[in-house]
Amino acid sequence: MPQQMLRSQYGKNRGLPKVNAEVNGAIKSNAKQDIDTAAEKAKEAIDNSDLPEDVKTKAKDAVEKAKEAAKQAIDNATTDADVNTEKKLVNKR
């Protein structure tokens, strides 16, 4: 029903008005801090493992690359929901 009211108000061909949502800068900043913290914990776990040094180095490099990719995705996010989605993905990795 609300959609019908909007359509009749704006015309059938125009559809629903677009909602412009901006990203809250604090949300991006907090997400990046969470990613940094998770990456540091992962690196500590790698350092505390019994893995050979060359494997540790490769694993820590992979963590660093994933961290930078996640931070880039957060920089590119256009809504708070996008930032939160990326944070959830990082937590699953």
PDB file of N, CA, C and O in Angstrom:
ATOM      1  N   MET A   1       0.804  -1.189   0.000  1.00  0.00           N
ATOM      2  CA  MET A   1       0.000   0.000   0.000  1.00  0.00           C
ATOM      3  C   MET A   1       0.855   1.263   0.000  1.00  0.00           C
ATOM      4  O   MET A   1       0.582   2.165  -0.793  1.00  0.00           O
ATOM      5  N   PRO A   2       1.894   1.374   0.867  1.00  0.00           N
ATOM      6  CA  PRO A   2       2.725   2.573   0.809  1.00  0.00           C
ATOM      7  C   PRO A   2       3.398   2.745  -0.550  1.00  0.00           C
ATOM      8  O   PRO A   2       3.567   3.867  -1.026  1.00  0.00           O
ATOM      9  N   GLN A   3       3.784   1.622  -1.176  1.00  0.00           N
ATOM     10  CA  GLN A   3       4.404   1.729  -2.497  1.00  0.00           C
ATOM     11  C   GLN A   3       3.419   2.293  -3.505  1.00  0.00           C
ATOM     12  O   GLN A   3       3.782   3.106  -4.355  1.00  0.00           O
ATOM     13  N   GLN A   4       2.174   1.857  -3.407  1.00  0.00           N
ATOM     14  CA  GLN A   4       1.161   2.363  -4.321  1.00  0.00           C
ATOM     15  C   GLN A   4       0.970   3.857  -4.129  1.00  0.00           C
ATOM     16  O   GLN A   4       0.806   4.597  -5.099  1.00  0.00           O
ATOM     17  N   MET A   5       0.990   4.297  -2.886  1.00  0.00           N
ATOM     18  CA  MET A   5       0.829   5.722  -2.619  1.00  0.00           C
ATOM     19  C   MET A   5       2.005   6.503  -3.202  1.00  0.00           C
ATOM     20  O   MET A   5       1.817   7.561  -3.801  1.00  0.00           O
ATOM     21  N   LEU A   6       3.214   5.978  -3.024  1.00  0.00           N
ATOM     22  CA  LEU A   6       4.381   6.661  -3.568  1.00  0.00           C
ATOM     23  C   LEU A   6       4.344   6.684  -5.087  1.00  0.00           C
ATOM     24  O   LEU A   6       4.661   7.692  -5.719  1.00  0.00           O
ATOM     25  N   ARG A   7       3.950   5.554  -5.659  1.00  0.00           N
ATOM     26  CA  ARG A   7       3.899   5.502  -7.122  1.00  0.00           C
ATOM     27  C   ARG A   7       2.860   6.473  -7.662  1.00  0.00           C
ATOM     28  O   ARG A   7       3.095   7.152  -8.662  1.00  0.00           O
ATOM     29  N   SER A   8       1.724   6.536  -7.004  1.00  0.00           N
ATOM     30  CA  SER A   8       0.709   7.463  -7.503  1.00  0.00           C
ATOM     31  C   SER A   8       1.162   8.906  -7.296  1.00  0.00           C
ATOM     32  O   SER A   8       0.823   9.788  -8.085  1.00  0.00           O
ATOM     33  N   GLN A   9       1.928   9.141  -6.232  1.00  0.00           N
ATOM     34  CA  GLN A   9       2.415  10.487  -5.963  1.00  0.00           C
ATOM     35  C   GLN A   9       3.507  10.883  -6.956  1.00  0.00           C
ATOM     36  O   GLN A   9       3.547  12.031  -7.396  1.00  0.00           O
ATOM     37  N   TYR A  10       4.387   9.958  -7.312  1.00  0.00           N
ATOM     38  CA  TYR A  10       5.526  10.267  -8.176  1.00  0.00           C
ATOM     39  C   TYR A  10       5.319   9.845  -9.626  1.00  0.00           C
ATOM     40  O   TYR A  10       6.141  10.174 -10.482  1.00  0.00           O
ATOM     41  N   GLY A  11       4.254   9.135  -9.916  1.00  0.00           N
ATOM     42  CA  GLY A  11       4.016   8.681 -11.276  1.00  0.00           C
ATOM     43  C   GLY A  11       4.483   7.246 -11.429  1.00  0.00           C
ATOM     44  O   GLY A  11       5.503   6.857 -10.860  1.00  0.00           O
ATOM     45  N   LYS A  12       3.750   6.464 -12.185  1.00  0.00           N
ATOM     46  CA  LYS A  12       4.060   5.040 -12.318  1.00  0.00           C
ATOM     47  C   LYS A  12       5.430   4.780 -12.918  1.00  0.00           C
ATOM     48  O   LYS A  12       6.096   3.835 -12.495  1.00  0.00           O
ATOM     49  N   ASN A  13       5.871   5.544 -13.849  1.00  0.00           N
ATOM     50  CA  ASN A  13       7.144   5.287 -14.522  1.00  0.00           C
ATOM     51  C   ASN A  13       8.351   5.710 -13.702  1.00  0.00           C
ATOM     52  O   ASN A  13       9.468   5.270 -13.974  1.00  0.00           O
ATOM     53  N   ARG A  14       8.146   6.543 -12.720  1.00  0.00           N
ATOM     54  CA  ARG A  14       9.274   7.040 -11.935  1.00  0.00           C
ATOM     55  C   ARG A  14       9.641   6.102 -10.792  1.00  0.00           C
ATOM     56  O   ARG A  14      10.776   6.135 -10.317  1.00  0.00           O
ATOM     57  N   GLY A  15       8.718   5.277 -10.344  1.00  0.00           N
ATOM     58  CA  GLY A  15       9.004   4.326  -9.279  1.00  0.00           C
ATOM     59  C   GLY A  15       9.219   5.001  -7.941  1.00  0.00           C
ATOM     60  O   GLY A  15       8.826   6.148  -7.729  1.00  0.00           O
ATOM     61  N   LEU A  16       9.848   4.270  -7.051  1.00  0.00           N
ATOM     62  CA  LEU A  16      10.099   4.783  -5.710  1.00  0.00           C
ATOM     63  C   LEU A  16      11.303   5.706  -5.713  1.00  0.00           C
ATOM     64  O   LEU A  16      12.243   5.498  -6.480  1.00  0.00           O
ATOM     65  N   PRO A  17      11.283   6.722  -4.864  1.00  0.00           N
ATOM     66  CA  PRO A  17      12.442   7.618  -4.813  1.00  0.00           C
ATOM     67  C   PRO A  17      13.659   6.889  -4.254  1.00  0.00           C
ATOM     68  O   PRO A  17      13.530   6.009  -3.403  1.00  0.00           O
ATOM     69  N   LYS A  18      14.818   7.255  -4.732  1.00  0.00           N
ATOM     70  CA  LYS A  18      16.065   6.655  -4.282  1.00  0.00           C
ATOM     71  C   LYS A  18      16.426   7.205  -2.906  1.00  0.00           C
ATOM     72  O   LYS A  18      16.275   8.398  -2.641  1.00  0.00           O
ATOM     73  N   VAL A  19      16.895   6.337  -2.054  1.00  0.00           N
ATOM     74  CA  VAL A  19      17.320   6.749  -0.723  1.00  0.00           C
ATOM     75  C   VAL A  19      18.833   6.891  -0.744  1.00  0.00           C
ATOM     76  O   VAL A  19      19.548   5.946  -1.079  1.00  0.00           O
ATOM     77  N   ASN A  20      19.312   8.054  -0.391  1.00  0.00           N
ATOM     78  CA  ASN A  20      20.754   8.279  -0.336  1.00  0.00           C
ATOM     79  C   ASN A  20      21.214   8.123   1.106  1.00  0.00           C
ATOM     80  O   ASN A  20      20.909   8.952   1.963  1.00  0.00           O
ATOM     81  N   ALA A  21      21.947   7.056   1.359  1.00  0.00           N
ATOM     82  CA  ALA A  21      22.466   6.807   2.705  1.00  0.00           C
ATOM     83  C   ALA A  21      23.966   7.024   2.685  1.00  0.00           C
ATOM     84  O   ALA A  21      24.671   6.489   1.829  1.00  0.00           O
ATOM     85  N   GLU A  22      24.443   7.803   3.623  1.00  0.00           N
ATOM     86  CA  GLU A  22      25.877   8.052   3.712  1.00  0.00           C
ATOM     87  C   GLU A  22      26.472   7.191   4.812  1.00  0.00           C
ATOM     88  O   GLU A  22      25.784   6.776   5.745  1.00  0.00           O
ATOM     89  N   VAL A  23      27.750   6.937   4.683  1.00  0.00           N
ATOM     90  CA  VAL A  23      28.443   6.138   5.676  1.00  0.00           C
ATOM     91  C   VAL A  23      28.900   7.037   6.818  1.00  0.00           C
ATOM     92  O   VAL A  23      29.473   8.105   6.602  1.00  0.00           O
ATOM     93  N   ASN A  24      28.639   6.587   8.013  1.00  0.00           N
ATOM     94  CA  ASN A  24      29.096   7.272   9.211  1.00  0.00           C
ATOM     95  C   ASN A  24      30.600   7.021   9.335  1.00  0.00           C
ATOM     96  O   ASN A  24      31.034   5.870   9.377  1.00  0.00           O
ATOM     97  N   GLY A  25      31.386   8.080   9.391  1.00  0.00           N
ATOM     98  CA  GLY A  25      32.847   7.950   9.455  1.00  0.00           C
ATOM     99  C   GLY A  25      33.327   7.160  10.656  1.00  0.00           C
ATOM    100  O   GLY A  25      34.331   6.453  10.571  1.00  0.00           O
ATOM    101  N   ALA A  26      32.623   7.269  11.773  1.00  0.00           N
ATOM    102  CA  ALA A  26      33.014   6.527  12.976  1.00  0.00           C
ATOM    103  C   ALA A  26      32.858   5.027  12.760  1.00  0.00           C
ATOM    104  O   ALA A  26      33.647   4.240  13.283  1.00  0.00           O
ATOM    105  N   ILE A  27      31.856   4.630  12.001  1.00  0.00           N
ATOM    106  CA  ILE A  27      31.650   3.206  11.732  1.00  0.00           C
ATOM    107  C   ILE A  27      32.819   2.656  10.925  1.00  0.00           C
ATOM    108  O   ILE A  27      33.310   1.562  11.205  1.00  0.00           O
ATOM    109  N   LYS A  28      33.266   3.410   9.923  1.00  0.00           N
ATOM    110  CA  LYS A  28      34.423   2.969   9.135  1.00  0.00           C
ATOM    111  C   LYS A  28      35.668   2.886  10.007  1.00  0.00           C
ATOM    112  O   LYS A  28      36.422   1.916   9.929  1.00  0.00           O
ATOM    113  N   SER A  29      35.880   3.887  10.824  1.00  0.00           N
ATOM    114  CA  SER A  29      37.055   3.919  11.690  1.00  0.00           C
ATOM    115  C   SER A  29      37.054   2.742  12.663  1.00  0.00           C
ATOM    116  O   SER A  29      38.075   2.079  12.846  1.00  0.00           O
ATOM    117  N   ASN A  30      35.907   2.489  13.283  1.00  0.00           N
ATOM    118  CA  ASN A  30      35.795   1.364  14.213  1.00  0.00           C
ATOM    119  C   ASN A  30      36.003   0.031  13.510  1.00  0.00           C
ATOM    120  O   ASN A  30      36.638  -0.872  14.055  1.00  0.00           O
ATOM    121  N   ALA A  31      35.471  -0.090  12.310  1.00  0.00           N
ATOM    122  CA  ALA A  31      35.637  -1.328  11.553  1.00  0.00           C
ATOM    123  C   ALA A  31      37.108  -1.572  11.237  1.00  0.00           C
ATOM    124  O   ALA A  31      37.591  -2.700  11.333  1.00  0.00           O
ATOM    125  N   LYS A  32      37.814  -0.516  10.861  1.00  0.00           N
ATOM    126  CA  LYS A  32      39.240  -0.661  10.559  1.00  0.00           C
ATOM    127  C   LYS A  32      40.031  -1.044  11.808  1.00  0.00           C
ATOM    128  O   LYS A  32      40.959  -1.850  11.735  1.00  0.00           O
ATOM    129  N   GLN A  33      39.666  -0.471  12.950  1.00  0.00           N
ATOM    130  CA  GLN A  33      40.338  -0.838  14.201  1.00  0.00           C
ATOM    131  C   GLN A  33      40.081  -2.301  14.541  1.00  0.00           C
ATOM    132  O   GLN A  33      40.985  -3.006  14.989  1.00  0.00           O
ATOM    133  N   ASP A  34      38.849  -2.756  14.327  1.00  0.00           N
ATOM    134  CA  ASP A  34      38.521  -4.160  14.576  1.00  0.00           C
ATOM    135  C   ASP A  34      39.337  -5.077  13.674  1.00  0.00           C
ATOM    136  O   ASP A  34      39.793  -6.137  14.102  1.00  0.00           O
ATOM    137  N   ILE A  35      39.514  -4.665  12.431  1.00  0.00           N
ATOM    138  CA  ILE A  35      40.301  -5.458  11.488  1.00  0.00           C
ATOM    139  C   ILE A  35      41.762  -5.498  11.917  1.00  0.00           C
ATOM    140  O   ILE A  35      42.394  -6.553  11.874  1.00  0.00           O
ATOM    141  N   ASP A  36      42.300  -4.358  12.328  1.00  0.00           N
ATOM    142  CA  ASP A  36      43.686  -4.322  12.814  1.00  0.00           C
ATOM    143  C   ASP A  36      43.871  -5.252  14.010  1.00  0.00           C
ATOM    144  O   ASP A  36      44.854  -5.989  14.091  1.00  0.00           O
ATOM    145  N   THR A  37      42.920  -5.210  14.931  1.00  0.00           N
ATOM    146  CA  THR A  37      42.989  -6.053  16.125  1.00  0.00           C
ATOM    147  C   THR A  37      42.941  -7.532  15.753  1.00  0.00           C
ATOM    148  O   THR A  37      43.720  -8.334  16.269  1.00  0.00           O
ATOM    149  N   ALA A  38      42.028  -7.885  14.862  1.00  0.00           N
ATOM    150  CA  ALA A  38      41.910  -9.282  14.435  1.00  0.00           C
ATOM    151  C   ALA A  38      43.181  -9.747  13.733  1.00  0.00           C
ATOM    152  O   ALA A  38      43.623 -10.880  13.930  1.00  0.00           O
ATOM    153  N   ALA A  39      43.767  -8.880  12.919  1.00  0.00           N
ATOM    154  CA  ALA A  39      44.997  -9.238  12.207  1.00  0.00           C
ATOM    155  C   ALA A  39      46.148  -9.443  13.185  1.00  0.00           C
ATOM    156  O   ALA A  39      46.934 -10.378  13.031  1.00  0.00           O
ATOM    157  N   GLU A  40      46.250  -8.584  14.178  1.00  0.00           N
ATOM    158  CA  GLU A  40      47.320  -8.733  15.175  1.00  0.00           C
ATOM    159  C   GLU A  40      47.162 -10.027  15.964  1.00  0.00           C
ATOM    160  O   GLU A  40      48.146 -10.711  16.245  1.00  0.00           O
ATOM    161  N   LYS A  41      45.923 -10.362  16.321  1.00  0.00           N
ATOM    162  CA  LYS A  41      45.678 -11.618  17.037  1.00  0.00           C
ATOM    163  C   LYS A  41      46.054 -12.815  16.168  1.00  0.00           C
ATOM    164  O   LYS A  41      46.632 -13.787  16.656  1.00  0.00           O
ATOM    165  N   ALA A  42      45.725 -12.741  14.888  1.00  0.00           N
ATOM    166  CA  ALA A  42      46.066 -13.832  13.973  1.00  0.00           C
ATOM    167  C   ALA A  42      47.577 -13.982  13.849  1.00  0.00           C
ATOM    168  O   ALA A  42      48.099 -15.097  13.850  1.00  0.00           O
ATOM    169  N   LYS A  43      48.275 -12.861  13.743  1.00  0.00           N
ATOM    170  CA  LYS A  43      49.736 -12.906  13.638  1.00  0.00           C
ATOM    171  C   LYS A  43      50.366 -13.456  14.914  1.00  0.00           C
ATOM    172  O   LYS A  43      51.336 -14.211  14.848  1.00  0.00           O
ATOM    173  N   GLU A  44      49.825 -13.088  16.070  1.00  0.00           N
ATOM    174  CA  GLU A  44      50.328 -13.620  17.342  1.00  0.00           C
ATOM    175  C   GLU A  44      50.140 -15.132  17.404  1.00  0.00           C
ATOM    176  O   GLU A  44      51.028 -15.859  17.849  1.00  0.00           O
ATOM    177  N   ALA A  45      48.978 -15.596  16.954  1.00  0.00           N
ATOM    178  CA  ALA A  45      48.710 -17.035  16.945  1.00  0.00           C
ATOM    179  C   ALA A  45      49.690 -17.756  16.024  1.00  0.00           C
ATOM    180  O   ALA A  45      50.156 -18.852  16.333  1.00  0.00           O
ATOM    181  N   ILE A  46      49.992 -17.134  14.902  1.00  0.00           N
ATOM    182  CA  ILE A  46      50.962 -17.718  13.969  1.00  0.00           C
ATOM    183  C   ILE A  46      52.337 -17.770  14.620  1.00  0.00           C
ATOM    184  O   ILE A  46      53.021 -18.791  14.551  1.00  0.00           O
ATOM    185  N   ASP A  47      52.743 -16.673  15.251  1.00  0.00           N
ATOM    186  CA  ASP A  47      54.049 -16.627  15.919  1.00  0.00           C
ATOM    187  C   ASP A  47      54.160 -17.665  17.034  1.00  0.00           C
ATOM    188  O   ASP A  47      55.233 -18.222  17.264  1.00  0.00           O
ATOM    189  N   ASN A  48      53.056 -17.919  17.721  1.00  0.00           N
ATOM    190  CA  ASN A  48      53.066 -18.857  18.843  1.00  0.00           C
ATOM    191  C   ASN A  48      52.883 -20.312  18.419  1.00  0.00           C
ATOM    192  O   ASN A  48      52.822 -21.204  19.265  1.00  0.00           O
ATOM    193  N   SER A  49      52.798 -20.548  17.130  1.00  0.00           N
ATOM    194  CA  SER A  49      52.620 -21.914  16.641  1.00  0.00           C
ATOM    195  C   SER A  49      53.974 -22.603  16.468  1.00  0.00           C
ATOM    196  O   SER A  49      55.029 -21.977  16.580  1.00  0.00           O
ATOM    197  N   ASP A  50      53.918 -23.893  16.196  1.00  0.00           N
ATOM    198  CA  ASP A  50      55.134 -24.678  15.971  1.00  0.00           C
ATOM    199  C   ASP A  50      55.493 -24.765  14.488  1.00  0.00           C
ATOM    200  O   ASP A  50      56.263 -25.636  14.084  1.00  0.00           O
ATOM    201  N   LEU A  51      54.951 -23.889  13.700  1.00  0.00           N
ATOM    202  CA  LEU A  51      55.218 -23.904  12.258  1.00  0.00           C
ATOM    203  C   LEU A  51      56.651 -23.473  11.974  1.00  0.00           C
ATOM    204  O   LEU A  51      57.239 -22.712  12.743  1.00  0.00           O
ATOM    205  N   PRO A  52      57.215 -23.962  10.866  1.00  0.00           N
ATOM    206  CA  PRO A  52      58.542 -23.482  10.462  1.00  0.00           C
ATOM    207  C   PRO A  52      58.486 -21.987  10.130  1.00  0.00           C
ATOM    208  O   PRO A  52      57.434 -21.466   9.759  1.00  0.00           O
ATOM    209  N   GLU A  53      59.610 -21.315  10.264  1.00  0.00           N
ATOM    210  CA  GLU A  53      59.659 -19.859  10.059  1.00  0.00           C
ATOM    211  C   GLU A  53      59.175 -19.434   8.678  1.00  0.00           C
ATOM    212  O   GLU A  53      58.478 -18.427   8.553  1.00  0.00           O
ATOM    213  N   ASP A  54      59.536 -20.186   7.638  1.00  0.00           N
ATOM    214  CA  ASP A  54      59.112 -19.790   6.290  1.00  0.00           C
ATOM    215  C   ASP A  54      57.591 -19.866   6.145  1.00  0.00           C
ATOM    216  O   ASP A  54      56.990 -19.043   5.454  1.00  0.00           O
ATOM    217  N   VAL A  55      56.976 -20.848   6.792  1.00  0.00           N
ATOM    218  CA  VAL A  55      55.518 -20.978   6.746  1.00  0.00           C
ATOM    219  C   VAL A  55      54.872 -19.850   7.558  1.00  0.00           C
ATOM    220  O   VAL A  55      53.854 -19.290   7.152  1.00  0.00           O
ATOM    221  N   LYS A  56      55.470 -19.525   8.701  1.00  0.00           N
ATOM    222  CA  LYS A  56      54.965 -18.415   9.511  1.00  0.00           C
ATOM    223  C   LYS A  56      54.990 -17.112   8.719  1.00  0.00           C
ATOM    224  O   LYS A  56      54.033 -16.338   8.744  1.00  0.00           O
ATOM    225  N   THR A  57      56.091 -16.882   8.018  1.00  0.00           N
ATOM    226  CA  THR A  57      56.227 -15.654   7.227  1.00  0.00           C
ATOM    227  C   THR A  57      55.151 -15.576   6.150  1.00  0.00           C
ATOM    228  O   THR A  57      54.527 -14.532   5.961  1.00  0.00           O
ATOM    229  N   LYS A  58      54.936 -16.685   5.446  1.00  0.00           N
ATOM    230  CA  LYS A  58      53.909 -16.704   4.398  1.00  0.00           C
ATOM    231  C   LYS A  58      52.517 -16.491   4.990  1.00  0.00           C
ATOM    232  O   LYS A  58      51.695 -15.773   4.420  1.00  0.00           O
ATOM    233  N   ALA A  59      52.263 -17.112   6.124  1.00  0.00           N
ATOM    234  CA  ALA A  59      50.950 -16.973   6.758  1.00  0.00           C
ATOM    235  C   ALA A  59      50.715 -15.535   7.215  1.00  0.00           C
ATOM    236  O   ALA A  59      49.624 -14.993   7.038  1.00  0.00           O
ATOM    237  N   LYS A  60      51.735 -14.924   7.799  1.00  0.00           N
ATOM    238  CA  LYS A  60      51.584 -13.534   8.251  1.00  0.00           C
ATOM    239  C   LYS A  60      51.434 -12.590   7.063  1.00  0.00           C
ATOM    240  O   LYS A  60      50.708 -11.601   7.151  1.00  0.00           O
ATOM    241  N   ASP A  61      52.111 -12.882   5.954  1.00  0.00           N
ATOM    242  CA  ASP A  61      51.932 -12.078   4.742  1.00  0.00           C
ATOM    243  C   ASP A  61      50.496 -12.187   4.230  1.00  0.00           C
ATOM    244  O   ASP A  61      49.910 -11.199   3.789  1.00  0.00           O
ATOM    245  N   ALA A  62      49.936 -13.395   4.294  1.00  0.00           N
ATOM    246  CA  ALA A  62      48.550 -13.596   3.851  1.00  0.00           C
ATOM    247  C   ALA A  62      47.580 -12.823   4.745  1.00  0.00           C
ATOM    248  O   ALA A  62      46.606 -12.245   4.262  1.00  0.00           O
ATOM    249  N   VAL A  63      47.853 -12.817   6.046  1.00  0.00           N
ATOM    250  CA  VAL A  63      47.015 -12.049   6.977  1.00  0.00           C
ATOM    251  C   VAL A  63      47.087 -10.563   6.634  1.00  0.00           C
ATOM    252  O   VAL A  63      46.069  -9.871   6.614  1.00  0.00           O
ATOM    253  N   GLU A  64      48.287 -10.088   6.367  1.00  0.00           N
ATOM    254  CA  GLU A  64      48.473  -8.666   6.035  1.00  0.00           C
ATOM    255  C   GLU A  64      47.731  -8.293   4.748  1.00  0.00           C
ATOM    256  O   GLU A  64      47.096  -7.241   4.675  1.00  0.00           O
ATOM    257  N   LYS A  65      47.814  -9.159   3.739  1.00  0.00           N
ATOM    258  CA  LYS A  65      47.107  -8.894   2.479  1.00  0.00           C
ATOM    259  C   LYS A  65      45.595  -8.880   2.695  1.00  0.00           C
ATOM    260  O   LYS A  65      44.891  -8.025   2.156  1.00  0.00           O
ATOM    261  N   ALA A  66      45.105  -9.828   3.483  1.00  0.00           N
ATOM    262  CA  ALA A  66      43.664  -9.881   3.765  1.00  0.00           C
ATOM    263  C   ALA A  66      43.224  -8.644   4.538  1.00  0.00           C
ATOM    264  O   ALA A  66      42.144  -8.103   4.298  1.00  0.00           O
ATOM    265  N   LYS A  67      44.065  -8.201   5.464  1.00  0.00           N
ATOM    266  CA  LYS A  67      43.752  -7.000   6.249  1.00  0.00           C
ATOM    267  C   LYS A  67      43.644  -5.785   5.333  1.00  0.00           C
ATOM    268  O   LYS A  67      42.696  -5.007   5.438  1.00  0.00           O
ATOM    269  N   GLU A  68      44.609  -5.623   4.443  1.00  0.00           N
ATOM    270  CA  GLU A  68      44.590  -4.475   3.531  1.00  0.00           C
ATOM    271  C   GLU A  68      43.396  -4.535   2.581  1.00  0.00           C
ATOM    272  O   GLU A  68      42.790  -3.506   2.282  1.00  0.00           O
ATOM    273  N   ALA A  69      43.057  -5.735   2.106  1.00  0.00           N
ATOM    274  CA  ALA A  69      41.898  -5.881   1.214  1.00  0.00           C
ATOM    275  C   ALA A  69      40.606  -5.520   1.946  1.00  0.00           C
ATOM    276  O   ALA A  69      39.729  -4.863   1.384  1.00  0.00           O
ATOM    277  N   ALA A  70      40.499  -5.948   3.186  1.00  0.00           N
ATOM    278  CA  ALA A  70      39.299  -5.635   3.973  1.00  0.00           C
ATOM    279  C   ALA A  70      39.193  -4.137   4.231  1.00  0.00           C
ATOM    280  O   ALA A  70      38.108  -3.562   4.146  1.00  0.00           O
ATOM    281  N   LYS A  71      40.312  -3.512   4.545  1.00  0.00           N
ATOM    282  CA  LYS A  71      40.293  -2.065   4.792  1.00  0.00           C
ATOM    283  C   LYS A  71      39.943  -1.300   3.514  1.00  0.00           C
ATOM    284  O   LYS A  71      39.251  -0.283   3.566  1.00  0.00           O
ATOM    285  N   GLN A  72      40.417  -1.786   2.378  1.00  0.00           N
ATOM    286  CA  GLN A  72      40.076  -1.151   1.104  1.00  0.00           C
ATOM    287  C   GLN A  72      38.581  -1.290   0.830  1.00  0.00           C
ATOM    288  O   GLN A  72      37.939  -0.350   0.363  1.00  0.00           O
ATOM    289  N   ALA A  73      38.035  -2.463   1.122  1.00  0.00           N
ATOM    290  CA  ALA A  73      36.595  -2.675   0.927  1.00  0.00           C
ATOM    291  C   ALA A  73      35.790  -1.738   1.823  1.00  0.00           C
ATOM    292  O   ALA A  73      34.743  -1.232   1.418  1.00  0.00           O
ATOM    293  N   ILE A  74      36.275  -1.512   3.024  1.00  0.00           N
ATOM    294  CA  ILE A  74      35.590  -0.580   3.928  1.00  0.00           C
ATOM    295  C   ILE A  74      35.695   0.843   3.395  1.00  0.00           C
ATOM    296  O   ILE A  74      34.727   1.602   3.453  1.00  0.00           O
ATOM    297  N   ASP A  75      36.860   1.207   2.878  1.00  0.00           N
ATOM    298  CA  ASP A  75      37.005   2.538   2.273  1.00  0.00           C
ATOM    299  C   ASP A  75      36.037   2.723   1.111  1.00  0.00           C
ATOM    300  O   ASP A  75      35.515   3.817   0.898  1.00  0.00           O
ATOM    301  N   ASN A  76      35.800   1.649   0.359  1.00  0.00           N
ATOM    302  CA  ASN A  76      34.931   1.716  -0.813  1.00  0.00           C
ATOM    303  C   ASN A  76      33.448   1.601  -0.466  1.00  0.00           C
ATOM    304  O   ASN A  76      32.596   1.848  -1.319  1.00  0.00           O
ATOM    305  N   ALA A  77      33.135   1.232   0.764  1.00  0.00           N
ATOM    306  CA  ALA A  77      31.738   1.052   1.172  1.00  0.00           C
ATOM    307  C   ALA A  77      30.988   2.375   1.072  1.00  0.00           C
ATOM    308  O   ALA A  77      31.516   3.437   1.402  1.00  0.00           O
ATOM    309  N   THR A  78      29.758   2.285   0.615  1.00  0.00           N
ATOM    310  CA  THR A  78      28.952   3.493   0.437  1.00  0.00           C
ATOM    311  C   THR A  78      27.833   3.613   1.463  1.00  0.00           C
ATOM    312  O   THR A  78      27.178   4.652   1.549  1.00  0.00           O
ATOM    313  N   THR A  79      27.611   2.558   2.241  1.00  0.00           N
ATOM    314  CA  THR A  79      26.596   2.613   3.296  1.00  0.00           C
ATOM    315  C   THR A  79      27.127   1.929   4.548  1.00  0.00           C
ATOM    316  O   THR A  79      28.082   1.155   4.489  1.00  0.00           O
ATOM    317  N   ASP A  80      26.502   2.220   5.672  1.00  0.00           N
ATOM    318  CA  ASP A  80      26.868   1.551   6.924  1.00  0.00           C
ATOM    319  C   ASP A  80      26.664   0.047   6.806  1.00  0.00           C
ATOM    320  O   ASP A  80      27.443  -0.736   7.350  1.00  0.00           O
ATOM    321  N   ALA A  81      25.616  -0.355   6.098  1.00  0.00           N
ATOM    322  CA  ALA A  81      25.339  -1.782   5.920  1.00  0.00           C
ATOM    323  C   ALA A  81      26.486  -2.461   5.171  1.00  0.00           C
ATOM    324  O   ALA A  81      26.855  -3.588   5.501  1.00  0.00           O
ATOM    325  N   ASP A  82      27.052  -1.786   4.168  1.00  0.00           N
ATOM    326  CA  ASP A  82      28.193  -2.343   3.435  1.00  0.00           C
ATOM    327  C   ASP A  82      29.387  -2.537   4.367  1.00  0.00           C
ATOM    328  O   ASP A  82      30.078  -3.553   4.291  1.00  0.00           O
ATOM    329  N   VAL A  83      29.629  -1.570   5.240  1.00  0.00           N
ATOM    330  CA  VAL A  83      30.739  -1.669   6.196  1.00  0.00           C
ATOM    331  C   VAL A  83      30.508  -2.855   7.125  1.00  0.00           C
ATOM    332  O   VAL A  83      31.420  -3.646   7.366  1.00  0.00           O
ATOM    333  N   ASN A  84      29.296  -2.978   7.643  1.00  0.00           N
ATOM    334  CA  ASN A  84      28.988  -4.077   8.559  1.00  0.00           C
ATOM    335  C   ASN A  84      29.080  -5.431   7.871  1.00  0.00           C
ATOM    336  O   ASN A  84      29.506  -6.410   8.483  1.00  0.00           O
ATOM    337  N   THR A  85      28.686  -5.494   6.609  1.00  0.00           N
ATOM    338  CA  THR A  85      28.810  -6.735   5.852  1.00  0.00           C
ATOM    339  C   THR A  85      30.269  -7.132   5.720  1.00  0.00           C
ATOM    340  O   THR A  85      30.610  -8.301   5.898  1.00  0.00           O
ATOM    341  N   GLU A  86      31.126  -6.182   5.412  1.00  0.00           N
ATOM    342  CA  GLU A  86      32.558  -6.475   5.278  1.00  0.00           C
ATOM    343  C   GLU A  86      33.144  -6.935   6.607  1.00  0.00           C
ATOM    344  O   GLU A  86      33.962  -7.855   6.639  1.00  0.00           O
ATOM    345  N   LYS A  87      32.738  -6.307   7.696  1.00  0.00           N
ATOM    346  CA  LYS A  87      33.220  -6.730   9.017  1.00  0.00           C
ATOM    347  C   LYS A  87      32.830  -8.180   9.288  1.00  0.00           C
ATOM    348  O   LYS A  87      33.633  -8.951   9.814  1.00  0.00           O
ATOM    349  N   LYS A  88      31.606  -8.552   8.933  1.00  0.00           N
ATOM    350  CA  LYS A  88      31.156  -9.933   9.141  1.00  0.00           C
ATOM    351  C   LYS A  88      31.980 -10.897   8.300  1.00  0.00           C
ATOM    352  O   LYS A  88      32.330 -11.984   8.761  1.00  0.00           O
ATOM    353  N   LEU A  89      32.290 -10.507   7.075  1.00  0.00           N
ATOM    354  CA  LEU A  89      33.103 -11.363   6.209  1.00  0.00           C
ATOM    355  C   LEU A  89      34.497 -11.557   6.785  1.00  0.00           C
ATOM    356  O   LEU A  89      35.041 -12.660   6.738  1.00  0.00           O
ATOM    357  N   VAL A  90      35.072 -10.502   7.322  1.00  0.00           N
ATOM    358  CA  VAL A  90      36.409 -10.587   7.918  1.00  0.00           C
ATOM    359  C   VAL A  90      36.385 -11.534   9.108  1.00  0.00           C
ATOM    360  O   VAL A  90      37.304 -12.332   9.290  1.00  0.00           O
ATOM    361  N   ASN A  91      35.344 -11.448   9.911  1.00  0.00           N
ATOM    362  CA  ASN A  91      35.254 -12.309  11.088  1.00  0.00           C
ATOM    363  C   ASN A  91      35.102 -13.780  10.724  1.00  0.00           C
ATOM    364  O   ASN A  91      35.441 -14.651  11.524  1.00  0.00           O
ATOM    365  N   LYS A  92      34.596 -14.068   9.525  1.00  0.00           N
ATOM    366  CA  LYS A  92      34.449 -15.453   9.077  1.00  0.00           C
ATOM    367  C   LYS A  92      35.739 -16.008   8.485  1.00  0.00           C
ATOM    368  O   LYS A  92      35.906 -17.224   8.400  1.00  0.00           O
ATOM    369  N   ARG A  93      36.650 -15.133   8.076  1.00  0.00           N
ATOM    370  CA  ARG A  93      37.878 -15.591   7.417  1.00  0.00           C
ATOM    371  C   ARG A  93      38.849 -16.180   8.387  1.00  0.00           C
ATOM    372  O   ARG A  93      39.932 -16.612   7.992  1.00  0.00           O
TER     373      ARG A  93
END
